[in-house]
Amino acid sequence: MTAHGSVQGPETPLDRLLGDASARTLERELSLHTAEDLLNHIPRRWVEHGQLSSLAELREDEHVTFVARVVSASKRRMQRRRGFLVEVVVEDDDGVRLQMAFFQGHQAFRDLTSGARAMFHGKVGSYGGRLTLNNPDYSVLPEDGDVGPGADSRGPAGVPLPGEGQSTPVPLYPATAKVSSWEIYRCVRLVLDMVDLDAWPDPVPTEVSESEGLRGLATAYLLIHRPARLEDPAEGLKRLRFQEAFLLQALLARRRVLAGSGVGRPAPRREDGLLGVFDAALPFTLTEGQRRCGELIAEDLAGAAPMNRLLQGEVGSGKTLVALRAMLQVVDAGAQAALVAPTEVLAAQHERSLRGMLGALAGTDLLSAWDAPDDAPAVTVTLLTGSMSTAERKQALLDIASGRAGIVVGTHALLGEKVQFADLGLVVVDEQHRFGVEQRDALRHRYPVTPHMLVMSATPIPRSVAMTVFGDLELTMLAGLPAGRQPIRTHVARMTQGPRIIGRVWERIAEEVAAGHQAYVVCPKISESDQREDPATGVQIEQDASVELLADRLAEHPLIGRLRLASLHGRMDSSEKEEVMTAFERGEIDVLLSTTVIEVGVDVPNATVMAVLDADAFGISTLHQLRGRIGRGSAQGLCLLVTRLPDGHPSLERLEEVAAHSDGMQLARLDLQRRREGDVLGASQAGRSSTLKLLRIVRDEGIISSAADHVQALTANDPGWEGHPQLREAIDSWIARSDGADAYIERG
């Protein structure tokens, strides 16, 4: 340690430690600004002395690491799959050559130019009888002219490269074309020499670390950046992963306090009100899951603290019925309820569904399955969407502001400042994954009395994800399906196996219609002019199924052309969409050709078969949601995932997973492993913006759960964390530097 090391804390700017030039490079290329930022830039792997492989001794299926110089790099388009291939030929010091392949290797083509010297790591395979590596990990090494004096194979400032007098593992860092792993290595070593890690604040209380068998923060950093053994980094990473989970759970604990700190409106249940009459008229018995969830929600609604609950259940489990009973309880208390849906089609579907379930209680017998007594109370159901006419919208806004509208259904238009409720008591948000945190909270924090919040999700979320992404919500699982439902059969129809495959798809649809049922045909595009990218390769796809193209072709099909066909997509105006959906619900349409506007909420029990064309265009979650539109009655559903992908295409695995698993929770785990977790601290739900650095929610479920238990126990004993100032400071620091988190906290 240097004499001034003790004054260099985690927030010390890098220019004070490394000089202006290096600090500017790290800031520009890697967004690293402070000493803590640099030490939290974790190596992607570690290479041990003597671990380097010889190209002459490679064996198939072995994982190898070697240093070689690039002889040539070329790029060509692939013949049997979309995209391109980068082929790189390298040669070691003994003159042995090896050809490697990088699929969609944009970065490899830029980095691995002729003459470049690099370290490669990967699994040895074979192609055409020759050994090769596919998509190996690599790190470009500095040229001899850029290294320190007196060393033939040493990095910047004389840092030894692995295998050259280095007896301990050397970390390889995530790098860019303008800052190499070796430059980062040099900077980390300099910072470690200049700071006193033992003086840095440790946000994880000592008693928590000891109970988990974790190293201290200073030791963890040294195990990661200066390991003595190849096993050391795992110990350091274990500590940092737990710390990340611990801080995340502490932040969510603060959110829960803030979310429940508003003044709520108690809505105790009345047996003589709308809910009592509704329950008495139900022509079926609630499932055990519906009854249990209903009791939990009813208890929350009766309390003075605002409810903040996530209702999660499989498609078709009856979440809308549970939500309607909650809305009626609030209306019975003299308040209003709002149901927010992500699309106009779904909002209109919800309005029709609510009116149908309410029957005479909504002042109409449209689709009514039962009749209420003549003297029963009534509730007005009002729809508000952005595409309504001026007169319709004006009347809806008036009904909402006057309090005449007891239940209001709408899209994000409900979140507008011009919409003023007389007394908003409950906000129900359907399909939370379509809304950001800002939208979810917009209604709740506009009024002096905080409305209760019920978030519904038919997208299965593993508990570890729910407690992390929705940690400010109480999680309620709606288990089970209504009686009589049968599992949906799912098959992948691969058109590369011959024209008979797609022919059989149309035959199955015609057979189901002949049996008195209805069908969906789903396309990824509306028109031929729309374009998309292959999700696996990022290459633009020119041929694709579209609603307009299929409408013309199916009208002339010998089997399907004789049926009653209709199209539905997002570019139709609201009245057209409403007309088509109503006709399909009434059985006046046999085959509905649609985009994913029918993905959620649409409930037509007579629809038993669905063909998803170019199914590889959709993710796992969307395919599972689409599949949930069929088999909602007593007849078994059949889902056909049609694809033109060739053998070996990576997207085929995704389709096979959907076909193999009907359990949405298992699919959610597989999807999460593929797409990552999303930004759990802010509004974004996209995987690329994840603020999680080391945690992977599925892999680290145990760590997350244990961290949550520790935070809960600590908060119970010390609600203000007065005895743990370093934890409070760490949370404040994280909020300040985490995208979206500070804005969330300000909104409460």
Backbone hydrogen bonds, N-H to C=O, Kabsch-Sander energy under -0.5 kcal/mol:
donor,donor_aa,acceptor,acceptor_aa,energy
2,T,193,D,-0.7
5,G,2,T,-1.6
7,V,4,H,-1.3
8,Q,5,G,-1.7
9,G,7,V,-1.1
12,T,9,G,-1.7
14,L,33,H,-2.4
16,R,13,P,-1.1
17,L,13,P,-0.5
17,L,14,L,-0.9
18,L,14,L,-3.3
19,G,14,L,-0.5
19,G,15,D,-1.0
23,A,19,G,-1.9
24,R,20,D,-2.7
25,T,21,A,-2.0
26,L,22,S,-2.4
27,E,23,A,-2.3
28,R,24,R,-2.7
29,E,25,T,-2.8
30,L,26,L,-1.9
31,S,27,E,-1.2
32,L,26,L,-1.6
33,H,31,S,-0.5
35,A,12,T,-1.8
36,E,10,P,-2.5
38,L,34,T,-2.1
39,L,35,A,-2.2
40,N,36,E,-1.6
41,H,38,L,-1.5
42,I,40,N,-1.3
44,R,172,L,-2.6
45,R,172,L,-1.2
47,V,170,V,-2.7
51,Q,48,E,-2.1
53,S,65,T,-4.4
57,E,54,S,-1.6
58,L,55,L,-1.0
61,D,124,V,-3.2
62,E,59,R,-1.7
64,V,62,E,-0.6
64,V,122,G,-2.8
66,F,120,F,-2.0
68,A,118,A,-2.3
69,R,91,E,-2.9
70,V,116,A,-3.2
71,V,89,V,-3.4
72,S,89,V,-1.5
74,S,87,E,-2.4
76,R,85,L,-2.4
78,M,83,G,-2.0
85,L,76,R,-3.5
86,V,102,F,-2.5
87,E,74,S,-2.6
87,E,85,L,-0.6
88,V,86,V,-0.5
88,V,100,M,-2.6
89,V,72,S,-2.6
90,V,98,L,-2.7
91,E,69,R,-2.4
92,D,96,V,-2.1
95,G,92,D,-1.9
98,L,90,V,-2.1
99,Q,131,L,-0.5
100,M,88,V,-3.1
101,A,133,L,-2.2
102,F,86,V,-2.6
104,Q,84,F,-2.5
105,G,102,F,-1.2
106,H,104,Q,-2.1
109,F,105,G,-2.2
110,R,106,H,-1.3
111,D,107,Q,-2.7
112,L,108,A,-2.8
113,T,111,D,-1.7
115,G,70,V,-2.8
116,A,113,T,-2.3
118,A,68,A,-2.5
119,M,139,S,-2.7
120,F,66,F,-3.0
121,H,137,D,-3.0
122,G,64,V,-1.9
124,V,62,E,-2.9
125,G,132,T,-3.4
127,Y,130,R,-2.6
130,R,127,Y,-1.5
132,T,125,G,-2.4
133,L,99,Q,-0.5
134,N,123,K,-0.6
135,N,101,A,-3.7
135,N,133,L,-0.5
137,D,121,H,-2.8
139,S,119,M,-2.2
141,L,117,R,-3.1
146,D,143,E,-2.1
147,V,144,D,-1.1
148,G,155,G,-1.1
151,A,148,G,-0.8
154,R,151,A,-0.5
155,G,159,V,-4.0
158,G,155,G,-1.4
159,V,156,P,-1.4
161,L,153,S,-1.3
164,E,161,L,-1.8
165,G,163,G,-0.5
167,S,165,G,-0.6
170,V,47,V,-3.1
172,L,45,R,-2.9
173,Y,171,P,-0.5
176,T,179,V,-2.2
184,I,180,S,-2.0
185,Y,181,S,-2.4
186,R,182,W,-2.3
187,C,183,E,-2.2
188,V,184,I,-2.6
189,R,185,Y,-2.2
190,L,186,R,-2.0
191,V,187,C,-2.4
192,L,188,V,-2.7
193,D,189,R,-1.6
194,M,190,L,-1.0
194,M,191,V,-0.8
195,V,191,V,-1.6
196,D,5,G,-1.2
196,D,8,Q,-0.5
197,L,195,V,-0.8
199,A,196,D,-1.7
200,W,197,L,-1.4
208,V,205,P,-0.6
209,S,205,P,-2.2
210,E,206,T,-2.7
211,S,207,E,-1.8
212,E,208,V,-1.5
213,G,209,S,-0.5
213,G,210,E,-0.9
214,L,209,S,-2.9
220,A,216,G,-2.3
221,Y,217,L,-2.1
222,L,218,A,-1.8
223,L,219,T,-2.5
224,I,220,A,-1.6
225,H,221,Y,-2.7
226,R,222,L,-2.7
232,D,229,R,-1.1
234,A,231,E,-0.5
235,E,231,E,-0.8
235,E,232,D,-1.0
236,G,232,D,-1.7
237,L,233,P,-3.0
238,K,234,A,-1.9
239,R,235,E,-1.5
240,L,236,G,-2.1
241,R,237,L,-2.8
242,F,238,K,-1.9
243,Q,239,R,-2.4
244,E,240,L,-2.3
245,A,241,R,-2.3
246,F,242,F,-3.0
247,L,243,Q,-2.7
248,L,244,E,-2.2
249,Q,245,A,-2.5
250,A,246,F,-2.1
251,L,247,L,-2.4
252,L,248,L,-2.3
253,A,249,Q,-2.0
254,R,250,A,-1.8
255,R,251,L,-2.1
256,R,252,L,-2.5
257,V,253,A,-1.8
258,L,254,R,-2.2
259,A,255,R,-3.4
260,G,256,R,-1.8
261,S,258,L,-1.1
264,G,262,G,-0.7
264,G,304,A,-1.6
267,A,301,L,-3.0
273,G,270,R,-1.1
276,G,270,R,-0.6
277,V,273,G,-2.0
278,F,274,L,-2.9
279,D,275,L,-2.8
280,A,276,G,-2.1
281,A,277,V,-1.4
282,L,278,F,-0.7
282,L,279,D,-0.9
291,R,287,T,-2.5
292,R,288,E,-2.5
293,C,289,G,-2.5
294,G,290,Q,-2.0
295,E,291,R,-2.0
296,L,292,R,-1.9
297,I,293,C,-2.5
298,A,294,G,-2.6
299,E,295,E,-2.0
300,D,296,L,-1.9
301,L,297,I,-2.8
302,A,298,A,-1.4
303,G,299,E,-0.5
303,G,300,D,-1.3
309,R,453,M,-2.3
310,L,474,E,-3.1
311,L,309,R,-0.6
311,L,455,V,-3.9
312,Q,310,L,-0.7
312,Q,476,T,-2.9
313,G,457,S,-1.8
314,E,478,L,-0.6
317,S,314,E,-1.9
322,V,318,G,-1.7
323,A,319,K,-2.6
324,L,320,T,-2.6
325,R,321,L,-2.1
326,A,322,V,-1.6
327,M,323,A,-2.5
328,L,324,L,-2.5
329,Q,325,R,-1.7
330,V,326,A,-1.8
331,V,327,M,-2.5
332,D,328,L,-2.5
333,A,329,Q,-0.9
333,A,330,V,-0.6
334,G,331,V,-2.0
335,A,330,V,-1.9
336,Q,423,D,-2.8
337,A,406,G,-2.6
338,A,426,L,-2.7
339,L,408,V,-3.1
340,V,338,A,-0.6
340,V,428,V,-3.1
341,A,339,L,-0.5
341,A,410,G,-2.8
347,A,343,T,-2.4
348,A,344,E,-2.9
349,Q,345,V,-2.2
350,H,346,L,-2.7
351,E,347,A,-2.3
352,R,348,A,-2.4
353,S,349,Q,-2.7
354,L,350,H,-3.0
355,R,351,E,-2.4
356,G,352,R,-2.5
357,M,353,S,-2.5
358,L,354,L,-2.5
359,G,355,R,-2.7
360,A,370,W,-0.6
361,L,358,L,-2.1
362,A,359,G,-1.9
363,G,360,A,-1.9
364,T,359,G,-1.2
368,S,365,D,-1.9
369,A,356,G,-0.7
376,A,373,P,-1.8
379,V,361,L,-2.9
381,V,379,V,-0.5
382,T,380,T,-0.6
382,T,407,I,-2.9
384,L,409,V,-2.7
388,M,385,T,-1.1
393,R,389,S,-2.8
394,K,390,T,-2.4
395,Q,391,A,-2.1
396,A,392,E,-2.4
397,L,393,R,-2.7
398,L,394,K,-1.9
399,D,395,Q,-2.5
400,I,396,A,-2.2
401,A,397,L,-2.5
402,S,398,L,-2.3
403,G,399,D,-0.9
404,R,399,D,-0.8
405,A,399,D,-2.1
406,G,380,T,-1.0
406,G,404,R,-0.9
407,I,380,T,-2.3
408,V,337,A,-2.9
409,V,382,T,-3.3
410,G,339,L,-2.3
411,T,384,L,-1.0
414,L,411,T,-2.2
415,L,412,H,-1.9
416,G,413,A,-1.5
419,V,416,G,-1.3
420,Q,418,K,-0.8
421,F,419,V,-0.5
422,A,400,I,-1.5
425,G,336,Q,-3.0
425,G,423,D,-0.6
426,L,336,Q,-1.4
427,V,452,H,-2.8
428,V,338,A,-3.5
428,V,426,L,-0.5
429,V,427,V,-0.6
429,V,454,L,-2.4
430,D,340,V,-2.9
430,D,428,V,-0.6
431,E,456,M,-0.7
432,Q,456,M,-1.5
434,R,431,E,-2.2
435,F,432,Q,-2.2
440,R,436,G,-2.1
441,D,437,V,-1.9
442,A,438,E,-1.0
443,L,439,Q,-0.6
445,H,441,D,-1.7
446,R,443,L,-1.3
450,T,263,V,-2.5
450,T,448,P,-0.6
452,H,425,G,-2.6
453,M,307,M,-2.2
454,L,427,V,-2.9
455,V,309,R,-3.1
456,M,429,V,-3.5
456,M,454,L,-0.5
457,S,311,L,-2.2
465,V,462,P,-1.0
466,A,462,P,-2.6
467,M,463,R,-2.7
468,T,464,S,-0.6
468,T,465,V,-0.7
469,V,465,V,-3.7
470,F,465,V,-0.6
470,F,466,A,-1.9
471,G,468,T,-0.7
473,L,470,F,-2.2
474,E,308,N,-2.7
475,L,473,L,-0.5
476,T,310,L,-3.1
478,L,312,Q,-3.5
478,L,476,T,-0.6
479,A,477,M,-1.0
485,R,482,P,-1.4
489,R,637,G,-2.5
491,H,639,C,-2.3
493,A,491,H,-0.6
493,A,641,L,-2.7
494,R,492,V,-0.8
495,M,493,A,-0.8
495,M,643,T,-2.7
497,Q,494,R,-1.8
498,G,495,M,-1.7
501,I,498,G,-1.6
503,G,499,P,-1.6
504,R,500,R,-2.1
505,V,501,I,-1.4
506,W,502,I,-1.8
507,E,503,G,-1.8
508,R,504,R,-2.5
509,I,505,V,-1.8
510,A,506,W,-2.3
511,E,507,E,-2.5
512,E,508,R,-2.2
513,V,509,I,-2.2
514,A,510,A,-2.3
515,A,511,E,-1.3
516,G,513,V,-2.0
517,H,512,E,-2.4
518,Q,606,N,-1.8
519,A,590,D,-2.8
520,Y,609,V,-2.2
521,V,592,L,-2.5
522,V,611,A,-2.8
523,C,594,S,-2.6
525,K,545,A,-0.9
530,D,527,S,-1.1
532,R,541,I,-0.8
534,D,539,V,-2.9
538,G,534,D,-3.4
541,I,532,R,-2.9
542,E,540,Q,-0.5
547,V,525,K,-2.0
548,E,526,I,-2.7
550,L,546,S,-2.6
551,A,547,V,-2.4
552,D,548,E,-1.5
553,R,549,L,-2.1
554,L,550,L,-3.2
555,A,551,A,-1.3
556,E,552,D,-0.6
556,E,553,R,-0.9
557,H,554,L,-1.0
561,G,557,H,-1.9
562,R,559,L,-0.5
563,L,560,I,-2.0
565,L,563,L,-0.9
566,A,591,V,-1.6
568,L,593,L,-2.2
572,M,569,H,-1.4
577,K,573,D,-2.3
578,E,574,S,-2.4
579,E,575,S,-2.3
580,V,576,E,-2.4
581,M,577,K,-2.6
582,T,578,E,-2.3
583,A,579,E,-2.1
584,F,580,V,-2.4
585,E,581,M,-2.6
586,R,582,T,-1.8
587,G,584,F,-1.3
588,E,583,A,-2.7
589,I,583,A,-0.6
590,D,564,R,-1.7
591,V,564,R,-2.2
592,L,519,A,-2.7
593,L,566,A,-3.2
593,L,591,V,-0.7
594,S,521,V,-2.9
594,S,592,L,-0.6
595,T,568,L,-1.2
598,I,595,T,-1.0
599,E,596,T,-2.3
604,V,602,V,-0.5
604,V,629,R,-0.5
607,A,604,V,-2.2
608,T,518,Q,-2.1
608,T,606,N,-0.6
609,V,518,Q,-1.2
610,M,638,L,-2.4
611,A,520,Y,-2.2
612,V,610,M,-0.5
612,V,640,L,-2.8
613,L,522,V,-2.7
613,L,611,A,-0.8
615,A,612,V,-0.7
615,A,642,V,-2.9
617,A,614,D,-2.4
618,F,615,A,-1.9
623,L,619,G,-2.3
624,H,620,I,-2.4
625,Q,621,S,-2.3
626,L,622,T,-2.9
627,R,623,L,-2.5
628,G,624,H,-1.3
629,R,626,L,-2.1
630,I,627,R,-1.6
631,G,607,A,-1.5
632,R,607,A,-0.6
633,G,605,P,-0.6
638,L,608,T,-2.6
639,C,489,R,-3.1
640,L,610,M,-3.1
641,L,491,H,-3.1
641,L,639,C,-0.6
642,V,612,V,-2.4
642,V,640,L,-0.9
643,T,493,A,-2.4
649,H,646,P,-1.6
652,L,649,H,-1.6
653,E,650,P,-0.8
654,R,650,P,-0.6
655,L,651,S,-1.4
656,E,652,L,-2.5
657,E,653,E,-2.0
658,V,654,R,-1.8
659,A,655,L,-2.2
660,A,656,E,-1.9
661,H,657,E,-1.6
664,G,662,S,-0.8
667,L,663,D,-1.9
668,A,664,G,-2.3
669,R,665,M,-1.8
670,L,666,Q,-2.0
671,D,667,L,-2.8
672,L,668,A,-2.5
673,Q,669,R,-2.4
674,R,670,L,-1.3
675,R,671,D,-2.6
676,R,672,L,-2.3
680,V,678,G,-1.1
689,S,686,A,-1.3
690,S,687,G,-1.6
700,D,696,R,-3.3
701,E,698,V,-1.0
704,I,700,D,-2.4
705,S,701,E,-2.7
706,S,702,G,-2.4
707,A,703,I,-2.6
708,A,704,I,-2.2
709,D,705,S,-2.0
710,H,706,S,-2.1
711,V,707,A,-2.4
712,Q,708,A,-2.4
713,A,709,D,-2.4
714,L,710,H,-2.6
715,T,711,V,-2.7
716,A,712,Q,-2.1
717,N,713,A,-1.6
718,D,714,L,-2.0
721,W,718,D,-2.2
724,H,721,W,-1.5
727,L,724,H,-0.7
728,R,724,H,-1.6
729,E,725,P,-2.5
730,A,726,Q,-2.0
731,I,727,L,-2.2
732,D,728,R,-2.2
733,S,729,E,-2.4
734,W,730,A,-2.6
735,I,731,I,-2.6
736,A,732,D,-2.0
737,R,733,S,-1.5
738,S,734,W,-1.3
739,D,737,R,-0.5
741,A,738,S,-1.1
742,D,735,I,-0.7
742,D,738,S,-0.9
744,Y,740,G,-1.9
745,I,741,A,-2.3
746,E,742,D,-2.2
747,R,743,A,-1.6
748,G,744,Y,-0.7
748,G,745,I,-1.0
